[in-house]
Amino acid sequence: MENLRAFVVAFVFLVMLFEGGLVTCTRNEEGSEEWGYVQVRPKAHLFWWLYRSPYRLDNPSKPWPIILWLQGGPGASGVGFGNFGEIGPLDINLKPRNFTWLRKADLLFVDNPVGTGYSYVEDSNLYVKTDEEAVTDLTTLLAELFNNDASLQKSPLFIVAESYGGKFAVTLGLSALKAIQQGTLKLKLGGVALGDSWISPQDFVFSWGPLLKDLSRLDDNGLQKANSIAERIKQQLEAGQFVDATESWGELENEISASSNSVDFYNFLQDSESDSATLNAMELGLFKEVAMLRYSKYLSAKSSFLGSEDDDIERLLNGIIKKKLKIIPENVTYVLQSMEAFENLEADFMKPRISEVDELLALGVNVTVYSGQVDLICATKGTEAWLKKLKWSGLQNFLGKDRTPIYCGSDKTTKGFFKSYKNLQFYWILGAGHFVPTDQPCVAIDMVGAITQSPAA
C-alpha cells in the first residue's frame, strides 16, 4: 500500500496552446513524470508520457540523454507494454523494475500511431495510412514538447524502437533532421537504435523457412511450402501489390505455424498456443488477422510471464493507471494492440525501409541494430541479410571487423557479441527472443548505456 500511495500522487493540470497544436500536459507532484496529449491534427490526438530519471547525473561533456521508445505492431502500445512490460520504472504489478532504463536516460513513451493505446481519433478517417503520415504526427509531437522546453533541448534524443517501430524510427530520424535543419524543431538527435526491427519484410519472410529447417521445426516439405509463399511475396512487392503482399504474409505465418506444429514467432524455442478467436479466424481463412491476433496474444502472455497475477495489462491501463492519469477521455478504452491502426497501415506493412537506414548512416547519425538470438519474426538471419544490402560506404569495413564477446557484471558466460565501425553498431543478444529488454535485461541496459553514452554508464 505504501508503494501504491507513493505511485498515486497529487496532480497539477495544465493546458497550453502552442502554435500548431493543442497540448494537454499533466505532471505529478514531484515533477518526475509528465504526460498528456498533443493534437497533432484536428481531432487526432497522440498520448505521451515522460519520466525524468532519478539517476540523472549532470555532466557538461556528456549531457543526460532522453530515449523515445517506439513500439511495434503497428498499433501496439508503448505506454503500456514498453513502459510496464519492458523498460519503465514499474512493472505490471507496479513494483520497481531493477533494470529500468531510467538508470541510463529519461524515458519518453508515445502511443503511436493515432488510435494506439490511449491515443485516439475523433473520426475513423483520421487513422494514418502510411509510415510517413505517422512520422509527420510524431514530428509535430516532438516540436510541441521540445520547442518550448529548454531543459529538454539540452539532452540528446535517442529514438529506440522495437519490431515495426523500427520503420517509424528510421523515418522519424530523417524527418527530425530535416525539421532541425529548417528550424522548426529544437532538439539534438543522438542516434537511432533498431531492436528486432521489421526493416525489410522480404528478407525476413525468406529467412523463416531455412532457419526453421535447420532447427528441425520444418522438414523439406514445409520448407518448400514456406519458400513458395515467400517467393510470391517477393513478386507482389516488385509489382507494387503491397496489400496483397500483406495478405500473403499472413498466409505464410499460418503455413509455417501448421508445418511446424505452432512454433512461436517471438521465440522459436517455444510453441505458440491458440485461443478461440485465433482458431475461428484460421477457420475463416483470415490469415492476416490471425497473425496480428498471435502478436497481441503474445504481448498479453509475455505480460503474464513477467508477473501479472490477477490483472492483465489491459485491465491495469483501463483501471488504476487511467485513474492516475486523469486526462484519458471516458470513451477511450485501452487495448494492447489496435487492429484499426494496423489495418489502416496494411499497404505500407511490407514496404522496406533499408534506404532510410542508408540515409541516416550517410548523414553521420549513429545507428545501432540489435537482435535477439531466438527471435523468428525478425530473425537475425533476415536482419543480417538486409544489412548487407546497405549502400553505405563503410559497409565492407563493418563486415570485415571481428566481433567482440559481451558479458554482464561478474558473470563471464557469453551473453552476446558486438561489432562496430564508425557510426554503425550491431549487437547479437544470446538467449533473447523478440523482446530483448525482458529476456536479457542486464545485457540490454548495458547496451543502452553504451548507445547513449550515459554519464551513469
Secondary structure, 3 states (H helix, E strand, C coil): CHHHHHHCCCEEEEEEEECCEEEEEEEECCCCEEEEEEEEECCEEEEEEEECCCCCCCCCCCCCCEEEEECCCCCECHHHHHHHHHHCCECCCCCECCCCHHHCCEEEEEECCCCCCCCEECCHHHCCCCHHHHHHHHHHHHHHHHCCCHHHHCCEEEEEEECCHHHHHHHHHHHHHHHHHHCCCCCEEEEEEEECCCCCHHHHHHHHHHHHHHCCCCCHHHHHHHHHHHHHHHHHHHCCCHHHHHHHHHHHHHHHHHHCCCECCCCCCCECCCCHHHHHHHHCCCHHHHHHHHHHHHHHHHHHHCCCCCCCHHHHHHCHHHHHHCCCCCCCCCCCECHHHHHHCCCCCCCCCHHHHHHHHHCCCCEEEEEECCCCCCCHHHHHHHHCCCCCCCHHHHHHCCCEEEEECCEEEEEEEEEEECCEEEEEECCCCCCHHHHCHHHHHHHHHHHHCCCCC
